[in-house]
Every structure is written in structure tokens, then in C-alpha cells.
């Protein structure tokens, strides 16, 4: 998961992390971390200029995962190229999809099925991104799972775990809920440990504190 951090407003930090965004009084950095939600451990973390995308950082974190790991993503992460990278690196994932993410998701919702393996084809932009990162543009089979939420809202999860018998649909709602562990981790660090209260005013100190 990713987050942002408020930084001291100094020339050195602005030269490293960029100027304050419009409407803000201080510069912001991008936090990103690979988090073990079962053991409340940060496996890998990074601090970058805020314009570095969360998906790019997530792709870099894959190098710190193992063959049997399953990566959970919220709905800000799904992208064909990121899923293609998981296929290339032989890593599994489960991600919440925006309901208008693609024609494949829209058709799945309209079809009424609770779980189905769907072949995703890359758009022109997705092909460009795959070519940029040296990834295959071949269509990607993903399993879509419909999850009803309280209040009548529908959630759609996409996973590389295609086998319904081995990975029953009922597992996925509580599985995705585990992702809140990383959110709680950020809350503890920002509200209790006050990690944004850096010990110095230089970019180097900010990076060392992080």
C-alpha cells in the first residue's frame, strides 16, 4: 500500500522531493510498502518523490516476495501491465477492481455470475505500458469474484488464483479484508509514533529517519 508524508519545507527537501503541491504549505513524499498482514511486519519500504506512481513502486516490491506469497491490492493499483508483471514473475495476487475498470469487468457484472475466469485483453494504452516495461501483451486470464457488501454495494475482486475448487469463492471476502492491516500500520506510525516529526530538515535526514 502507499501513503503520503508531510515533509519539512526546506530548499534541500524541495530539490529532492519537489515543491509543495497546489494548495499545500509543505512538500509531500510518497510512501510505499510491502506489508505482511499476517505478522504485522514491513517487508520492504520506499520513500520517493510524490509523482512516482504507487503501481511502479508496487512492481519494484515484487522482487522482495516469494513464490508462494499472495499480494493484496486496493482498487488504486489494478493495471494490465502490473498483472502481466505478476505473470512474468510467477507471483499471485488479489486486487479490488473499480467497477468501470474495463469491458471485461462490466460484462462480468452484467452477466450475474458470482465467480468466473475471464480473458483480459490489453487496451492500446496497456500495450504501450507493457512494451515500456518489457512485458508480454498476451491476453491475461483472471478470475473475477463478486462480493456483496453491507448496504447493497457490490465489490469485484480479480485474482490469479483461477481454480475454484482449490480456492473457493467464499474465502475471498475475508482474504481481502486482511489488507486493512497495512492501513492500521500507517495509522500507528503517523498518529502514535509521529514518523512525520523528522529529526532534521535535510533530505538525507528524512531518508535516514524513514
Secondary structure, 3 states (H helix, E strand, C coil): CEEEEECCCCHHHHHHHCCCCCCCCCCEEEEEEEEECCCCEEEEEEEEECCCCHHHHHHHHHHHCCCCCEEEECCCCCCHHHHHHHHHHCCEEEEEECCCCCHHHHHHHHHCCCEEEEEECCCHHHHHHHHHCCCCCCCEEEEEEEEECCCCCEEEEEECCCCCCCCCCCHHHHHHHCCHHHHHHHHHHHHHCCCCCCCCCCHHHHHHHC
